[in-house]
Amino acid sequence: MKEKITLAVSLLMGIIALLITTRYIKQKEAALNLELQKIYDGARKVSVVVAADAIPAGTVITRKDLGMLSVFESAAGSHAVTPDDANFVLGKKTVFPLKRGEVLSWSFIEGGAPAASGLSALVTPGLRAVSLPIGGAQAVSGMVRPSDRIDVLGTFSFPSKTQPDVMENVTLTVLQDVTVLATGQTTARQLQSTRGARAEAGSSYSTVTLEVSAEEAELLVFAQQMRGSLTLTLRNPGDVTWKRDLPSVNFDHVQSELPAINLRRQRDIRHKSNL
């Protein structure tokens, strides 16, 4: 009888020990899962540039070679090319082959990261960088940023075509779809490397550096020396359209075309069908 009691007590103690151990393991698993969940919930995702298809070494990169993917920041690495920098890799050669969907790293690009070699590395071969004294309201309240695409408008004082010896103000579009390389001394990569800098980069610059052809550089330098001012208009990043034969705007043009301009706005931009 005593042996049966001892066996029963041992069995009961074993069951209790098993229950305690199981409960302890479950508590530890729950705590670990909670910590992992916090890590994943708090992980910041970033957009990176990837190879749209397999890219052999020595390939001159074009826009069709590039795609975009959203990944955890820890998986992207500090050398991944971001969408803001995508324009800066166009026209450059790959040093190593890339597989389809592989994250594009600056170490794969001839010359490496632009920040490592200054502004000149950002300029597409065959083009030029030119800085203009533009800031504040002329740069969309200072919200134009590196890698943005803009149009350049100029307002000048020209001799009137209808009234001899009279000067009149004329506004015209000088260039369309131009890439901004830098605002002040800040490039896209420098702006991205400083957390939160985008929010405060707005009105802190008085010059804007644009990527243009040699002929366009001459035109812009001449335009800024004339009596008048240059103003930037901001585009959607994906908008590469351009308008042919935009008119020069003077007082006569405003007076005659204003009704038609307002009609086109309501019909073509606001899509009002009752016009």
Secondary structure, 3 states (H helix, E strand, C coil): CHHHHHHHHHHHHHHHHHHHHHHHHHHHHHHHHHHHHHHHHHCCEEEEEEECCCECCCCECCHHHEEEEEEEHHHHCCCECCHHHHHHHCCCEECCCECCCCECEHHHECCCCHHHHCHHHHCCCCCEEEEECCCHHHHCCCCCCCCCEEEEEEEEEEECCCCCCCEEEEEEEEEEEEEEEEECCEEHHHHHHCCCHHHHCCCCCCCEEEEECHHHHHHHHHHHHCCEEEEEEECCCCCCCCCCCCCCECHHHHHHHHHHHHHHHHHHHCCCCCC
